Amino acid sequence: MIAPYFQCSFAEINKDMIKFSFLIQKLPELSNQEFVEYHKNIHAPLFSSLPETKQYVRKYVISHPIEAPGFPKPVYDAVTDIYFDSFDDYHHFFSSENFLKKVNPDHSNFFNENNFVVLVTNETVVIG
């Protein structure tokens, strides 16, 4: 079950929250299924377990592409969206000892750390 601090409706999302979208590619030695299972069942719970996640992260979403006939094969294997109230919260989280010692080292177990994209946005919900 998702912890209560991650549960929110569109109406509850602060329009001023900052969204960080990480587009990542799996390691070549992993199958797509292995990558998705690791991301969902190992990395995401590890990320969610940090006290700093509860303190600073407002929403955490991971998405994996599905086969879609007529559409090109995706360039990236996942999108991770992490929402913060401020850049200060972002910096506190990503510079925390727990993140640096527990979560950051895990990245090399499943995604290519040399080839990813980060988008920093302010999300506007139009319908929802």
N, CA, C and O atoms as a GROMACS GRO file, in nm:
protein
  512
    1MET      N    1   0.084  -0.120   0.000
    1MET     CA    2   0.000   0.000   0.000
    1MET      C    3   0.088   0.125   0.000
    1MET      O    4   0.191   0.130   0.067
    2ILE      N    5   0.046   0.223  -0.075
    2ILE     CA    6   0.121   0.349  -0.081
    2ILE      C    7   0.100   0.425   0.049
    2ILE      O    8  -0.013   0.436   0.098
    3ALA      N    9   0.209   0.477   0.103
    3ALA     CA   10   0.201   0.552   0.228
    3ALA      C   11   0.113   0.675   0.211
    3ALA      O   12   0.106   0.731   0.102
    4PRO      N   13   0.046   0.718   0.319
    4PRO     CA   14  -0.048   0.831   0.309
    4PRO      C   15   0.010   0.959   0.252
    4PRO      O   16  -0.061   1.036   0.188
    5TYR      N   17   0.140   0.984   0.275
    5TYR     CA   18   0.199   1.108   0.224
    5TYR      C   19   0.212   1.108   0.073
    5TYR      O   20   0.238   1.213   0.014
    6PHE      N   21   0.194   0.994   0.008
    6PHE     CA   22   0.198   0.988  -0.138
    6PHE      C   23   0.059   0.996  -0.197
    6PHE      O   24   0.044   1.019  -0.317
    7GLN      N   25  -0.044   0.978  -0.116
    7GLN     CA   26  -0.179   0.977  -0.169
    7GLN      C   27  -0.231   1.120  -0.178
    7GLN      O   28  -0.232   1.193  -0.079
    8CYS      N   29  -0.274   1.159  -0.296
    8CYS     CA   30  -0.332   1.291  -0.314
    8CYS      C   31  -0.414   1.290  -0.442
    8CYS      O   32  -0.384   1.217  -0.536
    9SER      N   33  -0.514   1.371  -0.444
    9SER     CA   34  -0.593   1.384  -0.566
    9SER      C   35  -0.538   1.504  -0.642
    9SER      O   36  -0.459   1.582  -0.590
   10PHE      N   37  -0.582   1.519  -0.768
   10PHE     CA   38  -0.537   1.634  -0.846
   10PHE      C   39  -0.572   1.765  -0.776
   10PHE      O   40  -0.497   1.862  -0.784
   11ALA      N   41  -0.686   1.767  -0.709
   11ALA     CA   42  -0.728   1.890  -0.642
   11ALA      C   43  -0.634   1.927  -0.529
   11ALA      O   44  -0.623   2.044  -0.494
   12GLU      N   45  -0.566   1.827  -0.470
   12GLU     CA   46  -0.478   1.853  -0.358
   12GLU      C   47  -0.337   1.893  -0.400
   12GLU      O   48  -0.260   1.942  -0.317
   13ILE      N   49  -0.303   1.874  -0.525
   13ILE     CA   50  -0.167   1.905  -0.570
   13ILE      C   51  -0.146   2.055  -0.573
   13ILE      O   52  -0.221   2.129  -0.637
   14ASN      N   53  -0.045   2.098  -0.504
   14ASN     CA   54  -0.010   2.239  -0.500
   14ASN      C   55   0.039   2.279  -0.639
   14ASN      O   56   0.132   2.218  -0.693
   15LYS      N   57  -0.023   2.381  -0.696
   15LYS     CA   58   0.013   2.424  -0.831
   15LYS      C   59   0.158   2.474  -0.838
   15LYS      O   60   0.214   2.484  -0.947
   16ASP      N   61   0.216   2.505  -0.724
   16ASP     CA   62   0.353   2.554  -0.723
   16ASP      C   63   0.455   2.444  -0.701
   16ASP      O   64   0.575   2.472  -0.692
   17MET      N   65   0.411   2.320  -0.692
   17MET     CA   66   0.508   2.212  -0.674
   17MET      C   67   0.597   2.202  -0.797
   17MET      O   68   0.557   2.233  -0.909
   18ILE      N   69   0.718   2.157  -0.772
   18ILE     CA   70   0.816   2.140  -0.879
   18ILE      C   71   0.825   1.991  -0.910
   18ILE      O   72   0.840   1.908  -0.819
   19LYS      N   73   0.815   1.957  -1.037
   19LYS     CA   74   0.819   1.818  -1.081
   19LYS      C   75   0.951   1.792  -1.153
   19LYS      O   76   0.988   1.863  -1.246
   20PHE      N   77   1.020   1.688  -1.106
   20PHE     CA   78   1.144   1.643  -1.170
   20PHE      C   79   1.113   1.512  -1.240
   20PHE      O   80   1.076   1.414  -1.176
   21SER      N   81   1.128   1.510  -1.372
   21SER     CA   82   1.104   1.390  -1.450
   21SER      C   83   1.238   1.336  -1.499
   21SER      O   84   1.313   1.405  -1.569
   22PHE      N   85   1.266   1.212  -1.460
   22PHE     CA   86   1.391   1.146  -1.499
   22PHE      C   87   1.355   1.040  -1.603
   22PHE      O   88   1.280   0.947  -1.573
   23LEU      N   89   1.408   1.053  -1.723
   23LEU     CA   90   1.388   0.955  -1.830
   23LEU      C   91   1.512   0.868  -1.832
   23LEU      O   92   1.622   0.917  -1.858
   24ILE      N   93   1.494   0.739  -1.805
   24ILE     CA   94   1.609   0.651  -1.788
   24ILE      C   95   1.605   0.532  -1.883
   24ILE      O   96   1.499   0.490  -1.930
   25GLN      N   97   1.724   0.479  -1.910
   25GLN     CA   98   1.738   0.359  -1.993
   25GLN      C   99   1.794   0.247  -1.906
   25GLN      O  100   1.883   0.267  -1.824
   26LYS      N  101   1.739   0.127  -1.927
   26LYS     CA  102   1.783   0.010  -1.851
   26LYS      C  103   1.925  -0.028  -1.889
   26LYS      O  104   1.975   0.011  -1.994
   27LEU      N  105   1.989  -0.103  -1.802
   27LEU     CA  106   2.118  -0.160  -1.836
   27LEU      C  107   2.099  -0.261  -1.948
   27LEU      O  108   2.000  -0.333  -1.948
   28PRO      N  109   2.191  -0.268  -2.043
   28PRO     CA  110   2.173  -0.357  -2.158
   28PRO      C  111   2.163  -0.505  -2.120
   28PRO      O  112   2.099  -0.583  -2.192
   29GLU      N  113   2.225  -0.544  -2.010
   29GLU     CA  114   2.221  -0.686  -1.971
   29GLU      C  115   2.088  -0.728  -1.906
   29GLU      O  116   2.066  -0.847  -1.883
   30LEU      N  117   2.001  -0.632  -1.878
   30LEU     CA  118   1.871  -0.665  -1.818
   30LEU      C  119   1.764  -0.676  -1.926
   30LEU      O  120   1.762  -0.597  -2.021
   31SER      N  121   1.677  -0.774  -1.911
   31SER     CA  122   1.560  -0.778  -1.999
   31SER      C  123   1.465  -0.668  -1.954
   31SER      O  124   1.480  -0.614  -1.844
   32ASN      N  125   1.369  -0.634  -2.037
   32ASN     CA  126   1.272  -0.532  -1.999
   32ASN      C  127   1.198  -0.575  -1.873
   32ASN      O  128   1.176  -0.494  -1.783
   33GLN      N  129   1.160  -0.702  -1.866
   33GLN     CA  130   1.088  -0.753  -1.749
   33GLN      C  131   1.173  -0.744  -1.622
   33GLN      O  132   1.124  -0.704  -1.517
   34GLU      N  133   1.300  -0.780  -1.631
   34GLU     CA  134   1.390  -0.771  -1.516
   34GLU      C  135   1.404  -0.626  -1.470
   34GLU      O  136   1.402  -0.597  -1.350
   35PHE      N  137   1.418  -0.536  -1.567
   35PHE     CA  138   1.431  -0.393  -1.535
   35PHE      C  139   1.307  -0.341  -1.462
   35PHE      O  140   1.319  -0.277  -1.358
   36VAL      N  141   1.190  -0.368  -1.518
   36VAL     CA  142   1.065  -0.319  -1.458
   36VAL      C  143   1.047  -0.378  -1.319
   36VAL      O  144   1.011  -0.307  -1.225
   37GLU      N  145   1.071  -0.509  -1.305
   37GLU     CA  146   1.056  -0.572  -1.174
   37GLU      C  147   1.152  -0.512  -1.072
   37GLU      O  148   1.112  -0.487  -0.958
   38TYR      N  149   1.276  -0.488  -1.111
   38TYR     CA  150   1.372  -0.428  -1.019
   38TYR      C  151   1.328  -0.287  -0.981
   38TYR      O  152   1.328  -0.250  -0.863
   39HIS      N  153   1.292  -0.208  -1.080
   39HIS     CA  154   1.252  -0.069  -1.055
   39HIS      C  155   1.132  -0.063  -0.960
   39HIS      O  156   1.132   0.013  -0.864
   40LYS      N  157   1.031  -0.145  -0.989
   40LYS     CA  158   0.907  -0.142  -0.909
   40LYS      C  159   0.920  -0.210  -0.773
   40LYS      O  160   0.865  -0.161  -0.675
   41ASN      N  161   0.993  -0.321  -0.767
   41ASN     CA  162   0.990  -0.404  -0.647
   41ASN      C  163   1.112  -0.392  -0.557
   41ASN      O  164   1.108  -0.436  -0.442
   42ILE      N  165   1.219  -0.334  -0.607
   42ILE     CA  166   1.341  -0.317  -0.525
   42ILE      C  167   1.371  -0.168  -0.505
   42ILE      O  168   1.379  -0.120  -0.392
   43HIS      N  169   1.387  -0.096  -0.616
   43HIS     CA  170   1.430   0.043  -0.605
   43HIS      C  171   1.321   0.134  -0.548
   43HIS      O  172   1.348   0.212  -0.456
   44ALA      N  173   1.201   0.126  -0.600
   44ALA     CA  174   1.094   0.214  -0.552
   44ALA      C  175   1.067   0.197  -0.401
   44ALA      O  176   1.054   0.297  -0.331
   45PRO      N  177   1.059   0.073  -0.350
   45PRO     CA  178   1.043   0.060  -0.205
   45PRO      C  179   1.162   0.113  -0.125
   45PRO      O  180   1.144   0.169  -0.017
   46LEU      N  181   1.283   0.096  -0.179
   46LEU     CA  182   1.401   0.152  -0.113
   46LEU      C  183   1.391   0.304  -0.106
   46LEU      O  184   1.411   0.363   0.000
   47PHE      N  185   1.360   0.366  -0.218
   47PHE     CA  186   1.341   0.511  -0.224
   47PHE      C  187   1.234   0.556  -0.124
   47PHE      O  188   1.252   0.653  -0.050
   48SER      N  189   1.123   0.484  -0.123
   48SER     CA  190   1.008   0.521  -0.038
   48SER      C  191   1.036   0.502   0.110
   48SER      O  192   0.970   0.564   0.194
   49SER      N  193   1.133   0.416   0.144
   49SER     CA  194   1.158   0.384   0.284
   49SER      C  195   1.236   0.492   0.360
   49SER      O  196   1.241   0.489   0.483
   50LEU      N  197   1.296   0.585   0.289
   50LEU     CA  198   1.379   0.686   0.357
   50LEU      C  199   1.293   0.784   0.436
   50LEU      O  200   1.188   0.826   0.388
   51PRO      N  201   1.337   0.823   0.556
   51PRO     CA  202   1.265   0.926   0.630
   51PRO      C  203   1.261   1.058   0.552
   51PRO      O  204   1.164   1.134   0.561
   52GLU      N  205   1.366   1.085   0.474
   52GLU     CA  206   1.370   1.208   0.395
   52GLU      C  207   1.265   1.208   0.284
   52GLU      O  208   1.217   1.314   0.244
   53THR      N  209   1.229   1.090   0.235
   53THR     CA  210   1.123   1.082   0.136
   53THR      C  211   0.993   1.131   0.199
   53THR      O  212   0.920   1.211   0.141
   54LYS      N  213   0.965   1.081   0.318
   54LYS     CA  214   0.843   1.123   0.389
   54LYS      C  215   0.844   1.273   0.419
   54LYS      O  216   0.739   1.338   0.419
   55GLN      N  217   0.963   1.326   0.445
   55GLN     CA  218   0.976   1.467   0.482
   55GLN      C  219   0.968   1.560   0.362
   55GLN      O  220   0.904   1.665   0.370
   56TYR      N  221   1.032   1.524   0.250
   56TYR     CA  222   1.047   1.619   0.140
   56TYR      C  223   0.971   1.587   0.012
   56TYR      O  224   0.934   1.679  -0.062
   57VAL      N  225   0.946   1.462  -0.016
   57VAL     CA  226   0.884   1.424  -0.143
   57VAL      C  227   0.732   1.430  -0.128
   57VAL      O  228   0.675   1.373  -0.035
   58ARG      N  229   0.667   1.499  -0.221
   58ARG     CA  230   0.521   1.513  -0.216
   58ARG      C  231   0.450   1.409  -0.302
   58ARG      O  232   0.336   1.372  -0.273
   59LYS      N  233   0.516   1.362  -0.406
   59LYS     CA  234   0.458   1.260  -0.493
   59LYS      C  235   0.572   1.192  -0.567
   59LYS      O  236   0.670   1.256  -0.605
   60TYR      N  237   0.558   1.060  -0.585
   60TYR     CA  238   0.661   0.981  -0.651
   60TYR      C  239   0.590   0.883  -0.742
   60TYR      O  240   0.510   0.802  -0.696
   61VAL      N  241   0.619   0.890  -0.872
   61VAL     CA  242   0.551   0.807  -0.972
   61VAL      C  243   0.656   0.747  -1.064
   61VAL      O  244   0.745   0.817  -1.114
   62ILE      N  245   0.645   0.616  -1.088
   62ILE     CA  246   0.731   0.554  -1.188
   62ILE      C  247   0.641   0.499  -1.299
   62ILE      O  248   0.535   0.442  -1.271
   63SER      N  249   0.684   0.515  -1.423
   63SER     CA  250   0.607   0.471  -1.539
   63SER      C  251   0.699   0.395  -1.633
   63SER      O  252   0.815   0.432  -1.653
   64HIS      N  253   0.644   0.289  -1.692
   64HIS     CA  254   0.719   0.208  -1.787
   64HIS      C  255   0.638   0.196  -1.914
   64HIS      O  256   0.518   0.169  -1.908
   65PRO      N  257   0.701   0.215  -2.030
   65PRO     CA  258   0.628   0.209  -2.157
   65PRO      C  259   0.569   0.069  -2.181
   65PRO      O  260   0.622  -0.032  -2.134
   66ILE      N  261   0.460   0.068  -2.254
   66ILE     CA  262   0.399  -0.057  -2.296
   66ILE      C  263   0.401  -0.063  -2.448
   66ILE      O  264   0.415   0.040  -2.515
   67GLU      N  265   0.388  -0.182  -2.501
   67GLU     CA  266   0.382  -0.195  -2.646
   67GLU      C  267   0.256  -0.126  -2.697
   67GLU      O  268   0.148  -0.144  -2.642
   68ALA      N  269   0.273  -0.048  -2.799
   68ALA     CA  270   0.161   0.026  -2.857
   68ALA      C  271   0.172   0.015  -3.009
   68ALA      O  272   0.251   0.086  -3.071
   69PRO      N  273   0.093  -0.073  -3.070
   69PRO     CA  274   0.100  -0.091  -3.216
   69PRO      C  275   0.085   0.041  -3.289
   69PRO      O  276  -0.002   0.122  -3.258
   70GLY      N  277   0.172   0.062  -3.387
   70GLY     CA  278   0.170   0.184  -3.465
   70GLY      C  279   0.255   0.296  -3.409
   70GLY      O  280   0.270   0.400  -3.473
   71PHE      N  281   0.311   0.275  -3.289
   71PHE     CA  282   0.397   0.376  -3.228
   71PHE      C  283   0.541   0.326  -3.229
   71PHE      O  284   0.564   0.205  -3.220
   72PRO      N  285   0.638   0.416  -3.240
   72PRO     CA  286   0.779   0.372  -3.240
   72PRO      C  287   0.819   0.317  -3.104
   72PRO      O  288   0.756   0.346  -3.002
   73LYS      N  289   0.925   0.236  -3.105
   73LYS     CA  290   0.980   0.184  -2.980
   73LYS      C  291   1.031   0.303  -2.898
   73LYS      O  292   1.100   0.390  -2.952
   74PRO      N  293   0.999   0.308  -2.769
   74PRO     CA  294   1.045   0.420  -2.686
   74PRO      C  295   1.197   0.426  -2.677
   74PRO      O  296   1.264   0.323  -2.678
   75VAL      N  297   1.249   0.546  -2.667
   75VAL     CA  298   1.393   0.567  -2.651
   75VAL      C  299   1.434   0.538  -2.506
   75VAL      O  300   1.545   0.491  -2.481
   76TYR      N  301   1.345   0.564  -2.412
   76TYR     CA  302   1.373   0.543  -2.271
   76TYR      C  303   1.285   0.431  -2.217
   76TYR      O  304   1.178   0.404  -2.270
   77ASP      N  305   1.334   0.366  -2.111
   77ASP     CA  306   1.266   0.250  -2.055
   77ASP      C  307   1.180   0.283  -1.933
   77ASP      O  308   1.104   0.198  -1.886
   78ALA      N  309   1.192   0.404  -1.882
   78ALA     CA  310   1.110   0.444  -1.768
   78ALA      C  311   1.113   0.596  -1.754
   78ALA      O  312   1.204   0.664  -1.799
   79VAL      N  313   1.009   0.643  -1.688
   79VAL     CA  314   1.002   0.783  -1.645
   79VAL      C  315   0.975   0.780  -1.496
   79VAL      O  316   0.881   0.716  -1.449
   80THR      N  317   1.058   0.852  -1.421
   80THR     CA  318   1.037   0.866  -1.278
   80THR      C  319   1.006   1.012  -1.251
   80THR      O  320   1.085   1.101  -1.284
   81ASP      N  321   0.889   1.036  -1.192
   81ASP     CA  322   0.848   1.172  -1.158
   81ASP      C  323   0.854   1.188  -1.007
   81ASP      O  324   0.795   1.109  -0.932
   82ILE      N  325   0.926   1.290  -0.964
   82ILE     CA  326   0.937   1.318  -0.821
   82ILE      C  327   0.898   1.464  -0.800
   82ILE      O  328   0.954   1.554  -0.863
   83TYR      N  329   0.803   1.487  -0.712
   83TYR     CA  330   0.748   1.620  -0.686
   83TYR      C  331   0.797   1.673  -0.552
   83TYR      O  332   0.799   1.602  -0.452
   84PHE      N  333   0.838   1.800  -0.552
   84PHE     CA  334   0.882   1.868  -0.431
   84PHE      C  335   0.809   2.002  -0.420
   84PHE      O  336   0.764   2.058  -0.519
   85ASP      N  337   0.799   2.052  -0.298
   85ASP     CA  338   0.739   2.184  -0.277
   85ASP      C  339   0.834   2.296  -0.320
   85ASP      O  340   0.789   2.404  -0.357
   86SER      N  341   0.964   2.270  -0.315
   86SER     CA  342   1.060   2.377  -0.345
   86SER      C  343   1.194   2.317  -0.389
   86SER      O  344   1.219   2.197  -0.372
   87PHE      N  345   1.278   2.402  -0.445
   87PHE     CA  346   1.413   2.359  -0.479
   87PHE      C  347   1.492   2.327  -0.353
   87PHE      O  348   1.579   2.240  -0.354
   88ASP      N  349   1.464   2.398  -0.244
   88ASP     CA  350   1.532   2.367  -0.117
   88ASP      C  351   1.502   2.225  -0.074
   88ASP      O  352   1.592   2.152  -0.031
   89ASP      N  353   1.374   2.183  -0.084
   89ASP     CA  354   1.338   2.046  -0.047
   89ASP      C  355   1.408   1.946  -0.138
   89ASP      O  356   1.456   1.843  -0.092
   90TYR      N  357   1.415   1.977  -0.267
   90TYR     CA  358   1.487   1.892  -0.363
   90TYR      C  359   1.633   1.876  -0.318
   90TYR      O  360   1.684   1.763  -0.312
   91HIS      N  361   1.699   1.986  -0.288
   91HIS     CA  362   1.840   1.981  -0.249
   91HIS      C  363   1.859   1.907  -0.116
   91HIS      O  364   1.953   1.829  -0.101
   92HIS      N  365   1.770   1.932  -0.019
   92HIS     CA  366   1.780   1.860   0.109
   92HIS      C  367   1.768   1.710   0.088
   92HIS      O  368   1.844   1.632   0.146
   93PHE      N  369   1.672   1.670   0.005
   93PHE     CA  370   1.651   1.528  -0.019
   93PHE      C  371   1.772   1.464  -0.087
   93PHE      O  372   1.828   1.367  -0.036
   94PHE      N  373   1.812   1.520  -0.202
   94PHE     CA  374   1.918   1.457  -0.281
   94PHE      C  375   2.058   1.472  -0.219
   94PHE      O  376   2.151   1.404  -0.262
   95SER      N  377   2.073   1.558  -0.121
   95SER     CA  378   2.202   1.569  -0.052
   95SER      C  379   2.200   1.497   0.083
   95SER      O  380   2.300   1.499   0.155
   96SER      N  381   2.089   1.436   0.118
   96SER     CA  382   2.080   1.366   0.247
   96SER      C  383   2.172   1.244   0.248
   96SER      O  384   2.196   1.181   0.145
   97GLU      N  385   2.222   1.214   0.364
   97GLU     CA  386   2.311   1.098   0.380
   97GLU      C  387   2.240   0.968   0.340
   97GLU      O  388   2.301   0.883   0.275
   98ASN      N  389   2.116   0.953   0.378
   98ASN     CA  390   2.041   0.832   0.342
   98ASN      C  391   2.029   0.815   0.191
   98ASN      O  392   2.050   0.706   0.139
   99PHE      N  393   1.996   0.922   0.121
   99PHE     CA  394   1.987   0.911  -0.024
   99PHE      C  395   2.123   0.875  -0.083
   99PHE      O  396   2.134   0.784  -0.165
  100LEU      N  397   2.225   0.947  -0.041
  100LEU     CA  398   2.357   0.928  -0.099
  100LEU      C  399   2.416   0.790  -0.069
  100LEU      O  400   2.489   0.734  -0.151
  101LYS      N  401   2.384   0.734   0.047
  101LYS     CA  402   2.443   0.605   0.086
  101LYS      C  403   2.355   0.485   0.052
  101LYS      O  404   2.406   0.374   0.034
  102LYS      N  405   2.223   0.505   0.041
  102LYS     CA  406   2.133   0.391   0.021
  102LYS      C  407   2.071   0.387  -0.119
  102LYS      O  408   2.072   0.283  -0.184
  103VAL      N  409   2.018   0.498  -0.164
  103VAL     CA  410   1.944   0.499  -0.291
  103VAL      C  411   2.036   0.526  -0.409
  103VAL      O  412   2.031   0.452  -0.508
  104ASN      N  413   2.117   0.625  -0.401
  104ASN     CA  414   2.203   0.660  -0.514
  104ASN      C  415   2.290   0.543  -0.562
  104ASN      O  416   2.300   0.522  -0.683
  105PRO      N  417   2.353   0.466  -0.472
  105PRO     CA  418   2.432   0.352  -0.520
  105PRO      C  419   2.349   0.244  -0.591
  105PRO      O  420   2.402   0.168  -0.672
  106ASP      N  421   2.221   0.239  -0.562
  106ASP     CA  422   2.135   0.138  -0.624
  106ASP      C  423   2.108   0.167  -0.771
  106ASP      O  424   2.074   0.076  -0.846
  107HIS      N  425   2.121   0.290  -0.813
  107HIS     CA  426   2.093   0.326  -0.953
  107HIS      C  427   2.174   0.241  -1.050
  107HIS      O  428   2.122   0.198  -1.153
  108SER      N  429   2.298   0.217  -1.018
  108SER     CA  430   2.385   0.142  -1.110
  108SER      C  431   2.344  -0.005  -1.123
  108SER      O  432   2.396  -0.075  -1.210
  109ASN      N  433   2.253  -0.051  -1.040
  109ASN     CA  434   2.205  -0.190  -1.049
  109ASN      C  435   2.101  -0.211  -1.158
  109ASN      O  436   2.074  -0.325  -1.196
  110PHE      N  437   2.042  -0.100  -1.209
  110PHE     CA  438   1.935  -0.122  -1.305
  110PHE      C  439   1.926  -0.020  -1.418
  110PHE      O  440   1.862  -0.049  -1.519
  111PHE      N  441   1.988   0.096  -1.407
  111PHE     CA  442   1.980   0.189  -1.520
  111PHE      C  443   2.114   0.250  -1.556
  111PHE      O  444   2.207   0.257  -1.476
  112ASN      N  445   2.120   0.296  -1.680
  112ASN     CA  446   2.240   0.353  -1.738
  112ASN      C  447   2.258   0.496  -1.685
  112ASN      O  448   2.189   0.589  -1.728
  113GLU      N  449   2.349   0.511  -1.592
  113GLU     CA  450   2.370   0.642  -1.530
  113GLU      C  451   2.440   0.742  -1.622
  113GLU      O  452   2.448   0.861  -1.589
  114ASN      N  453   2.489   0.696  -1.734
  114ASN     CA  454   2.556   0.785  -1.829
  114ASN      C  455   2.463   0.836  -1.938
  114ASN      O  456   2.504   0.917  -2.022
  115ASN      N  457   2.339   0.791  -1.939
  115ASN     CA  458   2.246   0.832  -2.044
  115ASN      C  459   2.106   0.844  -1.988
  115ASN      O  460   2.027   0.749  -1.993
  116PHE      N  461   2.075   0.960  -1.934
  116PHE     CA  462   1.940   0.988  -1.886
  116PHE      C  463   1.911   1.136  -1.908
  116PHE      O  464   2.001   1.217  -1.930
  117VAL      N  465   1.784   1.169  -1.901
  117VAL     CA  466   1.739   1.307  -1.921
  117VAL      C  467   1.662   1.349  -1.797
  117VAL      O  468   1.587   1.270  -1.740
  118VAL      N  469   1.680   1.474  -1.757
  118VAL     CA  470   1.602   1.530  -1.645
  118VAL      C  471   1.528   1.652  -1.697
  118VAL      O  472   1.587   1.742  -1.756
  119LEU      N  473   1.398   1.654  -1.672
  119LEU     CA  474   1.316   1.771  -1.702
  119LEU      C  475   1.264   1.828  -1.571
  119LEU      O  476   1.210   1.753  -1.489
  120VAL      N  477   1.279   1.957  -1.549
  120VAL     CA  478   1.226   2.023  -1.431
  120VAL      C  479   1.110   2.109  -1.477
  120VAL      O  480   1.127   2.199  -1.559
  121THR      N  481   0.993   2.079  -1.423
  121THR     CA  482   0.872   2.146  -1.471
  121THR      C  483   0.781   2.188  -1.358
  121THR      O  484   0.794   2.144  -1.244
  122ASN      N  485   0.689   2.274  -1.392
  122ASN     CA  486   0.576   2.308  -1.306
  122ASN      C  487   0.454   2.254  -1.378
  122ASN      O  488   0.413   2.308  -1.480
  123GLU      N  489   0.396   2.149  -1.325
  123GLU     CA  490   0.287   2.078  -1.391
  123GLU      C  491   0.156   2.156  -1.382
  123GLU      O  492   0.121   2.209  -1.276
  124THR      N  493   0.084   2.163  -1.492
  124THR     CA  494  -0.049   2.224  -1.495
  124THR      C  495  -0.149   2.115  -1.536
  124THR      O  496  -0.144   2.064  -1.648
  125VAL      N  497  -0.239   2.081  -1.445
  125VAL     CA  498  -0.341   1.981  -1.476
  125VAL      C  499  -0.454   2.054  -1.550
  125VAL      O  500  -0.514   2.147  -1.498
  126VAL      N  501  -0.481   2.010  -1.672
  126VAL     CA  502  -0.584   2.071  -1.755
  126VAL      C  503  -0.715   1.997  -1.738
  126VAL      O  504  -0.820   2.059  -1.724
  127ILE      N  505  -0.711   1.865  -1.740
  127ILE     CA  506  -0.828   1.781  -1.715
  127ILE      C  507  -0.789   1.681  -1.608
  127ILE      O  508  -0.682   1.620  -1.618
  128GLY      N  509  -0.868   1.663  -1.508
  128GLY     CA  510  -0.835   1.566  -1.405
  128GLY      C  511  -0.887   1.608  -1.277
  128GLY      O  512  -0.869   1.539  -1.177
   0.00000   0.00000   0.00000
